[in-house]
Amino acid sequence: MDRLLVGLTFACSLLALIFAFVTARRVVSFPEGNDLMKKISSSIRRGAGAYLKRQYKIVSVFFGVMFVILEIMALLGYLTPYVPFAFITGGFFSALSGFVGMKIATLSNARTANACQEGLNRGLRVAFSSGSVMGFTVVGLGLLDISVWLLLLKFVFNLSNEAITSAMLTFGMGASSMALFARVGGGIFTKAADVGADLVGKVEAGIPEDDPRNPAVIADNVGDNVGDVAGMGADLYESYVGSIISASALGVAAFHSLEAMALPMLLAAVGVICSILGTFFVRTTEGASQKQLLSALSRGTNFSAIVIAIVAFPIVYYILGKDNWTVYFAILAGLISGVLIGQATEYFTSDSYKPTKKLAETSETGTATIIISGISVGMLSTLIPIVIVAVCVLVAYFVSGGAQSASMGLYGVALAAVGMLATLGITLATDAYGPVADNAGGIAQMAGLDEKVRERTDALDSLGNTTAATGKGFAIGSAALTALALMASYIDKIKTIDGGAEKISNLNITNPTVLVGLFIGACLPFVFAALTMNSVGRAAQSVVKEVRRQFKEIKGLMEGEADADYESCIDLCTKASLGEMVLPTIVAVIVPVIVGIVLGCTGVVGMLAGATASGFLMAVFMSNSGGAWDNAKKYIEGGAYGGKGSENHKAAVVGDTVGDPFKDTAGPSINILIKLLSMVSIVFAAIVVHFSIL
Amino acid sequence: MDRLLVGLTFACSLLALIFAFVTARRVVSFPEGNDLMKKISSSIRRGAGAYLKRQYKIVSVFFGVMFVILEIMALLGYLTPYVPFAFITGGFFSALSGFVGMKIATLSNARTANACQEGLNRGLRVAFSSGSVMGFTVVGLGLLDISVWLLLLKFVFNLSNEAITSAMLTFGMGASSMALFARVGGGIFTKAADVGADLVGKVEAGIPEDDPRNPAVIADNVGDNVGDVAGMGADLYESYVGSIISASALGVAAFHSLEAMALPMLLAAVGVICSILGTFFVRTTEGASQKQLLSALSRGTNFSAIVIAIVAFPIVYYILGKDNWTVYFAILAGLISGVLIGQATEYFTSDSYKPTKKLAETSETGTATIIISGISVGMLSTLIPIVIVAVCVLVAYFVSGGAQSASMGLYGVALAAVGMLATLGITLATDAYGPVADNAGGIAQMAGLDEKVRERTDALDSLGNTTAATGKGFAIGSAALTALALMASYIDKIKTIDGGAEKISNLNITNPTVLVGLFIGACLPFVFAALTMNSVGRAAQSVVKEVRRQFKEIKGLMEGEADADYESCIDLCTKASLGEMVLPTIVAVIVPVIVGIVLGCTGVVGMLAGATASGFLMAVFMSNSGGAWDNAKKYIEGGAYGGKGSENHKAAVVGDTVGDPFKDTAGPSINILIKLLSMVSIVFAAIVVHFSIL
């Protein structure tokens, strides 16, 4: 039966990868359009490829150094010998997820634009298929990594369940580190190019978005692929794997059984099947309205969510037995919370609702008021998600028997996160097709296609914004729950170390080391957001100067008689973002060790709690402020408050520009940060127990 | 000996009040200048007075309702009968502190402008004397309230020490509620007027600041008095009293002695004497440079700080004896931390240092980049203060015997806050003279005085910004320490209630109610900041529309041939701010009760910890972002990056405008919020123990 469980996970991982491969072949079979489109798409692909290559080079130095450190720790007996290798595979698969996503996205952008010449539905099919490739690659690789390691450690090396989950948490650390590099680096690239292009092109020169005269326009499109696609791929690989392995680890702590350990994997595996089935519902008749398209997408994700909600019940009952079947409600709570957070996100950021409409209205009184109000909207929008997470935690904890055993309660919390992410295959597909549509719009514009094409890609793009809200809900919600689960895993881990139990005995919140740890942990998301936004600011400034230089020095550029030097902008963004991405990641890896050495294990727990709480808030705040500004601008562009080119529009563009690093660099990076902090803490736990000062 | 201790506190409170009175008489003896100046000053005074009168009317309804609620609780046996009255006196004295500050400030503004006609030093003397009146009124009234209640409860009603401190914490709640109303209401008023005046006057119409043609100009000056003066007065009364009574309460819990309870009061009383002595050092020769003036101010505050640092030692040794004299180092740690946080604040917000200079440079690439960078500066600036507070908490805890008894350690933390605020008399004086100088500048401009006068008031104002940084350091640092002390008091309080000890036994940070409380508490400062900033935004929008209307409809206004309708702007700000101030305060009072009822006492403790951590971070972030934008703008106005009127300057003005509600409304209100939450929790503790669900 053990082998059956693991084998099923393995089989589903292959199923996901095969589905991704077949879908990719179908995408590539679509025509790419005329020569100009091919040329533009290939420039974007080349730029993105070159960026990722250089990124992986830098990241591999980090991984090399960490490998040596972990290897030394393993030799000294602080870690099992598998840990350094697990760390590497986590990073490798996370990077691969991003790479595959980027590859398929850059192969689909021109194809989507071309398909949009025929109709909206056809465009949706290409773009959504591209998203599916990424979605199923992420889940396929995630389950592959998990099941292969489990097979090896359990059936080849015959490790205990505790040792297995401990090693597996390390590949979580590898995945999180890689994800942070990808999110931060890609996020800086994309926003530097975007901000640079917008500020000089739209605001100063007054030329439209994606105008080929703008030297930063290709860099902007490359950025969508390396940030919003490759970054997101690595990020969600990390979320997916992190939620599963943290739940597995807590399952072992609570039940000491392989079954409890395998349950999260099995849920994820079944989620793959539900997601694949769901994709078949995403189709609509030709000539469908935008509303019909949206409902087609929702039908897919809703179908998958409902099926997993139903199927989870017999699975939980079968695995945990009649004494513990109520754990099922934890999974259900997670699923529902994810949906609700997504809806709250949509309410605060979509221009169909009051907050964003009101925000657009504040542009009437100028730039300052739209900035103030946008920040307020984001801060206010933290309330509902935090209440949802709070209720979810309480429900998951108590239905899983938390009143009797804290371990069981925390296992429930971790399973809620798994529930949220079980159908990641399809939710990610609906999320990841957005940047493809965005790119398609850029290509349509640059290739001078019919206005109608651009309108259709814009429709797809705005559709993507709505579905992305749900995706964000799942990502942020699961990050908070997973971080809490990892905090519990850390405590379990400390207890297994000689002398550890005593060191972690006083976790009372009034213990000054816990409190001080809490303060420092709560500070980290602020510092981290500052570092990444500063990086965007610096990188954007260099792009602004370069674009201004080209406008001034290249004669005939504005008249369309000379070509802009796109390469120099791409190169600038690449260099700037790669230079800037290292510090934040190193901070995230070093701080938990320093806090541990100075404040001891109790301080680390305080730090993790503080970072999770403030990180969740900052992530929601920054994502939602950014989203609201973005859509307020689009709302004005749709004709409200003076429309395009008005003073109000200019104010809204500034808002959107401020929001860019909020929502696409700092916000999503914080989600990764809070998990990476715990994983680093777990890996270095033995060091902290032995060498801590307080 | 008991009576001697209390008597000494009482005597020092009278000393402070007499000193304030004498200083006030000296201020009033200065001439007010020509008729136009008198007229302007009297308009400002009238506007401020009318605002406060209406504010107090609304606030008294709140106090009336709360009094009835507390009285019912007292009748039902959940509170001692003194509590409702203590609540009222706290509110009354807090309001009185703000009122006296406003009165003297509005009496000094024209006098300062007039004195500046003679010289910088003379201007400084008037303005600083006005600040001193406010500083010593605040500490005098604070000590008066404390000592009179102590005399009554101890020697007339013969209550136990525990019952005394419990009742005294209630007047802290009264003071905090009033302070929150004053800060929020005044903060909305002043920033709505300021933002409104700047956006239309400076940015749109291109007329200078404080130009009499701007209809919002008087409202702006009124705002300085009701927000930066009356709000600050009420706020610091609350901080001062809060730190002393929370330390007293913990002293009783740790030592069960009147001596330990009296120590904080005694330190504050001696601090009054040190502060008065310090004021005599604030003088310089005529014709002194700005640097010499600054060193004159610093000499005063440094002298007071050093004397209290020395004198505290024998006091502690005498009161706590040779077994516990190391508590002295907690006080010292508090003092040093306050100074260091002030220096960190100055580093991040003064244009003498890199961060603000760099921020000014980002105006080169437009509004969006200066906004992004300003937010980054603020977020990054949280790191150093949080480390300082962390070290201070650990030192204060462990030198006070926290390793043996948590109560003693927490008493040390509370005393650190008292140490920070012991010389509030003089630090507040250096803080409170800034708005007076600001107003004087406005009057000089409006009355058409010589350019030199405006230069001098500007010099005073910018001097005030530097000294205010130190003041802010003390205010923010003491707020965090006091909030922690109050959290400990809450736990002590619950333990004294029947059945409470059991309900609060599991304060483990992994207890889900604690964790969920932590999440919700951490969210409160975000929601609170959003509410207050939204209020500013809404109020500012109405001012903007009114100013635009007047520019359009009043013929000859721009040519200086017709007068603006100042009254309508004042009226608009008054109505808007009073309408907006109620909701945030009610949220702060109701949330702790709801959290308590739903999550129980452990949830409340989690909430308090979360609110303190995230509140401290948000307060530092918002204050420093705002300060940095303000000074970056001034730096550009000083001639850098194109100077006044350049595109860079326009970008910096937007930054400053965004920063206004950050630093003068949301930021300081959060400091009060985190303490009010604990005090409300303490007052409603019995209700929560009896009726909580979880």
Interface residues (C-beta under 8 A of the other chain):
Chain A: V195 L199 V203 E204 T362 E364 T365 G366 T367 A368 T369 I371 I372 S373 I375 S376 V377 G378 M379 L380 T382 L383 I386 V387 V389 A390 V393 L394 Y397 F398 G402 A406 G409 L410 V413 L484 M487 A488 I491 L507 N508 I509 T510 N511 P512 T513 V514 L515 V516 L518 F519 I520 A522 C523 F526 V527 A529 A530 L531 M533 N534 V536 G537 A540 Q541 V544 K545 V605 G606 A609 G610 A613 S614 F616 L617 F621 V654 T657 V658 P661 L694
Chain B: V195 L199 V203 E204 T362 E364 T365 G366 T367 A368 T369 I371 I372 S373 I375 S376 V377 G378 M379 L380 T382 L383 I386 V387 V389 A390 V393 L394 Y397 F398 G402 A406 G409 L410 V413 L484 M487 A488 I491 L507 N508 I509 T510 N511 P512 T513 V514 L515 V516 L518 F519 I520 A522 C523 F526 V527 A529 A530 L531 M533 N534 V536 G537 A540 Q541 V544 K545 V605 G606 A609 G610 A613 S614 F616 L617 F621 V654 T657 V658 P661 L694
